[in-house]
Amino acid sequence: MSKLVRACSKTPPDKWLTDTSGVYYAPCTMCGRFAQTTSSEDLVRIFGLASRLELSPRFNIAPTQSVVAIRGHDDGRHPHAFRWGFVPSWAKDLGIGNKMINARSETVFEKRSFSHAARHQRCVIPASGFYEWRETPAGKMPTLFMPKESPVFCFAGLWSSWADAEGSLVYTTTILTTAANRIMAPFHHRMPVLLDPRMADTWLDPEVTEPASLTPLLRTAPPDGIQLRPVSKRVNNVRNDDPTCWENATSSQ
């Protein structure tokens, strides 16, 4: 039987979307789908990385799937692969991550699940764009939000390591959210925390641990750095993960 994770009480079950593990998500989950299409070479250049990962472009990443995030280390910044869906180290079951793909930035320093990570295990998740859905006469239509001038969005994230009964480690991550700006508000009341380069530098600095220094970074991004356009309904199915997901929406969809 498929697990049910109801992210929005206003979304009826017949409108939920499914990932490849059989877990259902409401389309209004923020942020519930995004893309990472930047090459490893460009990530090294953009973030000044000390190492690189071999990457394939991803156009339709869903919860529980693997994502790339940047961490700050004593010897520089390194990219890592994480399972999307935060699992605290003390959790009994990996499945709790299905409910923790996002974290409210306003409470991360207070919540038991996130407070340690917010001080000591922060990351930046580079994104080429993210999706939201909007009700139209033709049904729910996906919209792609992309950076207007920057090469990528820098999502503020947290990471954790969790061990199963055999001692195998699973590294997981979550995307921080904040109040929506005016370009996002017609779609959702929340949006990812988008860091500019200076803010990302501070967020990745392992020496910075005090909430007073980090909380000001978790603000709503100005709308002038975001562009959007409707895209193909192929995005609705996570099995579709290719450039056609970014094709312009048509009236026949």
Sequence and secondary structure as in RCSB ss.txt:
>XXXX:A:sequence
MSKLVRACSKTPPDKWLTDTSGVYYAPCTMCGRFAQTTSSEDLVRIFGLASRLELSPRFNIAPTQSVVAIRGHDD
GRHPHAFRWGFVPSWAKDLGIGNKMINARSETVFEKRSFSHAARHQRCVIPASGFYEWRETPAGKMPTLFMPKES
PVFCFAGLWSSWADAEGSLVYTTTILTTAANRIMAPFHHRMPVLLDPRMADTWLDPEVTEPASLTPLLRTAPPDG
IQLRPVSKRVNNVRNDDPTCWENATSSQ
>XXXX:A:secstr
  EEE S TTS GGG EE TTSEEE TT TT  EEE   HHHHHHHHTBSS      EEEE TTSEEEEEEEETT
EEEEEEEEES   TT S GGGGGG SEEEGGGTTTSTTTHHHHHH EEEEEESEEEEEEEETTEEEEEEEEESSS
SSEEEEEEEEEEE TT  EEEEEEEEEEE  TTTTTT SEEE B  HHHHHHHH TT   HHHHGGGS    GGG
EEEEEB GGGGSTT  SGGGGSB  TT 
